Amino acid sequence: MFQVKDIERKFNQIDQAIVIASNACLNGSDTSPQLVESMTRLSKQSTVMKQAVQSNDEAKIRKTVDELELIGEQAEIACRKDSHATASIKEAVVKVHRDLHDLQQQLH
C-alpha cells in the first residue's frame, strides 16, 4: 500500500518535467506531429492524475499512472523517430518516461 501524499509529491515533480518537455516540443518549429500529440496527451492525462490524487482513489491512481507511462513510452518512441527533435527535447522526453516508469514500478 502506498501513501497518496508520497505519490502526490513524486508526481508533482514529474508534472513539472511534463510541462518542460511539452513546452520544448511546442516551441520546436520542426517537432513531429506525433511527438506534439503525445506530449499533449501526457499533459491532459496529467490533469486526470491530479484529480485522482485529490480523490485519494488508489485504483484510479494506479490506472492513471499506467496510462501516463504508456503515453510516455509512445512519446519517447515518437521522439526517437523525430529527426528534428533537439537533444534537449529528447532528454526531457526520456526523463518524463523514465520517471513515469519508476513511479509505475513503485505502485505495482
N, C-alpha and C positions, 0 to 999 in steps of 0.2 A: 504494500500500500504506500502511496506517495503522498507527500504533503502538497496541497494545492499552492500554498504560499511559495514553496521552493520552485514549483513548476512555473508559477507566475513570474518570479524573479528571473529564471533562466529564459523564459520566453520573451520577456521584455528586452533582453539583450539580443535575442535572435530577431525580434521585430525591428530593432534598430538596424541590424545588418540587412534585413529585407529592404528597409527604406533606402539605405545607402546603395544597395545593388540595383534596386528599381530605378532610382534617380540616375545612376550611372548608365543604365540601359536606355532610359528615355532620353537622356542627353546625348547619347551616341547617335550621330546622324545616320550611320550605316548599320545600326544594330538590326539584326534579322527580325522579321515579324514574329517568328516562332519564339524567340527569346523574349521579346517585349510582351507577348501574350502570356508566356509562362510567368513572368515577373508580375504581370497584372493579376493573374490568378492567385499567385502567392500573397499579394497584398490583400486581396479580397478574403482569402482564407484566413489570413492573419486576424482580420476583424472577427471572424467566426470563432477563432481561438480565444480572443479576448472575452467574448461573450460566454464561452464555455467555462473559462476560468472564473469569471464573475458568478456564474451559477453553481460553482463547486460540483459540477456533474462529471464524475471521474470517467464514466463511459464515453461521454461526449468529448472530453479532453483527449482521451486515447485515440478515438476515431479521428478527431481533427488533426492531431499530431501525425497520425498515419497518412492522412490526406496531404498535409503540408509536406511531409517527407517525400511522397510520391511526386508532387508538383516540383519540389526542389530538385529531385533527380531528373525530371524532364527538363527543367531549366538548365541544369548542368550539361545535359546531352545537347540541347539546343545551342548552348554556349560553345561547346567543343566544335560543333559543326559550323559555327558562325565565323567565317574568316575575317570579318571586320571587327570582331569583339576585341577590345583592347586588353592588355594584361591586367589593368585594374578592374575591368568588368569581370574578366574570368576569375580573378582572385576573389572578388566579392561574391560571385555566384557560387563558387566552390565552397567558400566559408559558410554561406547560408545552408547549403545542402549538408555539409559535414555537421554543422551544429544541430540541424533538424534530425539528422540520423542519430546523433548522440542522444538527443532528448528522447527520441523514439525508443532507443535501446534501454534507457533508464525506466521507461514506463511499462515495458513488457518483460 
